[in-house]
């Protein structure tokens, strides 16, 4: 991936997953550090509506950690993919 900010990396990562490509711990670890201030929560109380990029980042982290569950349960994998797509749509509206 060629993203220069973590927000761009999130978008690219979700698009890779959506297109059926693999997304591994190595991919997650390769995220850029630049731009973190754009996605980190602004207050102690936050929601996915207010902070979709942060929630998308968390969902990517979960994606890496639950590959064994997705391998056993395709429906669960599709649900997680829809969740990522929803966060991406929210990010695009901001």
Backbone as CSV, one residue per row, in Angstrom:
resi,resn,N_x,N_y,N_z,CA_x,CA_y,CA_z,C_x,C_y,C_z
1,UNK,0.841,-1.180,0.000,0.000,0.000,0.000,0.885,1.240,0.000
2,UNK,0.372,2.295,-0.548,1.183,3.498,-0.721,0.656,4.699,0.058
3,UNK,-0.184,4.490,1.033,-0.780,5.586,1.785,0.280,6.346,2.570
4,UNK,0.111,7.663,2.631,1.056,8.471,3.397,0.497,8.863,4.762
5,UNK,-0.823,8.771,4.940,-1.417,9.036,6.250,-2.223,7.829,6.695
6,UNK,-2.454,7.744,7.988,-3.204,6.607,8.513,-4.637,6.594,7.965
7,UNK,-5.227,7.750,7.749,-6.582,7.799,7.175,-6.594,7.208,5.761
8,UNK,-5.621,7.581,4.931,-5.519,7.005,3.579,-5.297,5.504,3.658
9,UNK,-4.482,5.081,4.605,-4.192,3.663,4.800,-5.462,2.904,5.173
10,UNK,-6.292,3.503,6.027,-7.560,2.873,6.414,-8.429,2.653,5.179
11,UNK,-8.558,3.685,4.355,-9.377,3.587,3.137,-8.819,2.494,2.220
12,UNK,-7.525,2.507,1.978,-6.908,1.488,1.115,-7.095,0.089,1.689
13,UNK,-6.931,-0.040,2.999,-7.044,-1.350,3.640,-8.454,-1.903,3.511
14,UNK,-9.452,-1.058,3.756,-10.834,-1.517,3.639,-11.143,-1.892,2.192
15,UNK,-10.655,-1.112,1.247,-10.873,-1.443,-0.162,-10.202,-2.757,-0.537
16,UNK,-9.025,-3.042,0.018,-8.355,-4.329,-0.241,-9.206,-5.485,0.291
17,UNK,-9.672,-5.336,1.525,-10.502,-6.384,2.119,-11.780,-6.574,1.313
18,UNK,-12.395,-5.468,0.930,-13.645,-5.518,0.165,-13.459,-6.232,-1.169
19,UNK,-12.273,-6.092,-1.754,-12.032,-6.741,-3.048,-11.544,-8.186,-2.896
20,UNK,-11.537,-8.686,-1.658,-11.186,-10.088,-1.430,-9.718,-10.348,-1.187
21,UNK,-8.910,-9.295,-1.110,-7.488,-9.472,-0.839,-7.272,-9.748,0.646
22,UNK,-6.157,-10.346,0.961,-5.849,-10.634,2.354,-5.377,-9.370,3.064
23,UNK,-5.590,-9.353,4.350,-5.139,-8.263,5.210,-4.636,-8.922,6.482
24,UNK,-3.337,-8.847,6.693,-2.690,-9.588,7.769,-2.144,-8.653,8.847
25,UNK,-1.622,-9.247,9.890,-0.977,-8.465,10.947,0.174,-7.642,10.373
26,UNK,0.874,-8.198,9.423,1.960,-7.470,8.765,1.431,-6.211,8.070
27,UNK,0.291,-6.330,7.406,-0.340,-5.164,6.767,-0.740,-4.130,7.811
28,UNK,-1.312,-4.607,8.913,-1.720,-3.690,9.971,-0.507,-2.970,10.555
29,UNK,0.554,-3.704,10.786,1.770,-3.121,11.367,2.448,-2.126,10.433
30,UNK,2.153,-2.197,9.143,2.791,-1.314,8.154,2.074,0.032,8.018
31,UNK,1.088,0.285,8.845,0.350,1.546,8.738,1.273,2.737,8.990
32,UNK,1.040,3.830,8.293,1.860,5.025,8.517,1.511,5.670,9.856
33,UNK,2.455,6.354,10.423,2.217,7.069,11.677,1.673,8.469,11.430
34,UNK,1.933,8.997,10.260,1.488,10.352,9.929,-0.032,10.426,9.899
35,UNK,-0.567,11.493,10.432,-2.001,11.725,10.367,-2.805,11.123,11.500
36,UNK,-2.150,10.523,12.478,-2.890,9.912,13.586,-3.786,10.944,14.279
37,UNK,-3.319,12.199,14.362,-4.111,13.241,15.016,-5.445,13.471,14.307
38,UNK,-5.545,13.107,13.040,-6.798,13.253,12.300,-7.846,12.226,12.704
39,UNK,-7.407,11.064,13.167,-8.381,10.004,13.442,-8.560,9.712,14.921
40,UNK,-7.650,10.151,15.768,-7.795,9.811,17.187,-9.014,10.531,17.771
41,UNK,-9.669,9.893,18.728,-10.857,10.500,19.335,-10.525,11.854,19.954
42,UNK,-11.445,12.781,19.795,-11.237,14.145,20.268,-11.646,14.322,21.724
43,UNK,-12.443,13.397,22.252,-12.881,13.494,23.638,-12.949,12.100,24.237
44,UNK,-13.230,12.042,25.514,-13.323,10.756,26.198,-14.561,9.964,25.821
45,UNK,-15.594,10.650,25.386,-16.836,9.994,24.981,-16.983,10.187,23.478
46,UNK,-17.010,9.087,22.746,-17.090,9.198,21.299,-17.897,8.046,20.733
47,UNK,-18.341,8.231,19.509,-19.149,7.215,18.846,-18.668,7.041,17.414
48,UNK,-19.124,5.973,16.802,-18.716,5.721,15.417,-19.268,6.788,14.479
49,UNK,-20.374,7.419,14.843,-20.902,8.507,14.013,-19.972,9.714,14.019
50,UNK,-19.367,9.984,15.165,-18.483,11.137,15.298,-17.051,10.825,14.884
51,UNK,-16.618,9.609,15.092,-15.225,9.220,14.860,-15.128,7.958,13.986
52,UNK,-15.702,7.964,12.786,-15.711,6.728,11.995,-14.318,6.239,11.611
53,UNK,-13.366,7.126,11.396,-12.017,6.685,11.028,-11.372,5.909,12.170
54,UNK,-11.559,6.369,13.393,-11.003,5.649,14.541,-11.670,4.276,14.677
55,UNK,-12.992,4.236,14.532,-13.699,2.961,14.627,-13.306,2.034,13.480
56,UNK,-13.049,2.580,12.305,-12.583,1.765,11.181,-11.205,1.188,11.496
57,UNK,-10.340,2.006,12.108,-9.008,1.528,12.501,-9.145,0.372,13.492
58,UNK,-10.043,0.532,14.470,-10.273,-0.543,15.441,-10.817,-1.793,14.748
59,UNK,-11.715,-1.608,13.793,-12.295,-2.754,13.080,-11.235,-3.477,12.255
60,UNK,-10.289,-2.734,11.697,-9.178,-3.377,10.975,-8.322,-4.192,11.936
61,UNK,-8.134,-3.676,13.113,-7.381,-4.414,14.140,-8.110,-5.715,14.489
62,UNK,-9.441,-5.632,14.653,-10.229,-6.832,14.931,-10.164,-7.805,13.762
63,UNK,-10.182,-7.269,12.539,-10.131,-8.116,11.345,-8.899,-9.010,11.387
64,UNK,-7.769,-8.434,11.727,-6.524,-9.194,11.801,-6.607,-10.262,12.888
65,UNK,-7.208,-9.901,14.003,-7.231,-10.809,15.150,-8.276,-11.908,15.070
66,UNK,-9.267,-11.765,14.206,-10.307,-12.799,14.152,-10.319,-13.583,12.846
67,UNK,-9.160,-13.693,12.209,-9.108,-14.449,10.955,-9.504,-15.909,11.154
68,UNK,-9.229,-16.476,12.321,-9.611,-17.864,12.577,-11.133,-18.011,12.654
69,UNK,-11.805,-17.027,13.219,-13.268,-17.067,13.295,-13.863,-16.918,11.903
70,UNK,-13.335,-15.967,11.129,-13.845,-15.775,9.767,-13.638,-17.018,8.920
71,UNK,-12.554,-17.743,9.156,-12.285,-18.969,8.395,-13.335,-20.040,8.686
72,UNK,-13.869,-20.055,9.897,-14.858,-21.053,10.289,-16.291,-20.610,10.002
73,UNK,-16.509,-19.288,9.944,-17.866,-18.762,9.852,-17.923,-17.658,8.797
74,UNK,-18.282,-18.034,7.585,-18.315,-17.081,6.472,-19.301,-15.947,6.723
75,UNK,-20.417,-16.247,7.378,-21.412,-15.214,7.664,-20.831,-14.138,8.593
76,UNK,-20.057,-14.568,9.561,-19.393,-13.623,10.463,-18.431,-12.736,9.674
77,UNK,-17.681,-13.338,8.782,-16.750,-12.579,7.948,-17.464,-11.540,7.099
78,UNK,-18.594,-11.905,6.536,-19.370,-10.954,5.733,-19.922,-9.820,6.590
79,UNK,-20.339,-10.139,7.816,-20.827,-9.115,8.729,-19.710,-8.117,9.050
80,UNK,-18.498,-8.621,9.313,-17.360,-7.745,9.617,-17.002,-6.892,8.401
81,UNK,-17.100,-7.470,7.218,-16.812,-6.721,5.993,-17.838,-5.599,5.806
82,UNK,-19.100,-5.892,6.055,-20.135,-4.849,5.958,-19.894,-3.743,6.979
83,UNK,-19.438,-4.121,8.159,-19.123,-3.130,9.179,-18.008,-2.194,8.692
84,UNK,-16.964,-2.748,8.115,-15.873,-1.936,7.568,-16.387,-1.008,6.470
85,UNK,-17.222,-1.540,5.593,-17.788,-0.719,4.513,-18.626,0.429,5.080
86,UNK,-19.362,0.160,6.148,-20.171,1.197,6.784,-19.307,2.306,7.360
87,UNK,-18.207,1.936,8.004,-17.290,2.952,8.533,-16.697,3.777,7.405
88,UNK,-16.352,3.116,6.297,-15.802,3.822,5.146,-16.822,4.831,4.592
89,UNK,-18.057,4.413,4.483,-19.102,5.329,4.016,-19.256,6.521,4.949
90,UNK,-19.196,6.280,6.249,-19.271,7.385,7.209,-18.075,8.320,7.066
91,UNK,-16.902,7.765,6.849,-15.703,8.588,6.657,-15.853,9.477,5.432
92,UNK,-16.415,8.917,4.371,-16.567,9.680,3.134,-17.559,10.825,3.278
93,UNK,-18.502,10.698,4.191,-19.484,11.759,4.416,-18.924,12.905,5.269
94,UNK,-17.828,12.674,5.925,-17.260,13.720,6.783,-16.495,14.739,5.991
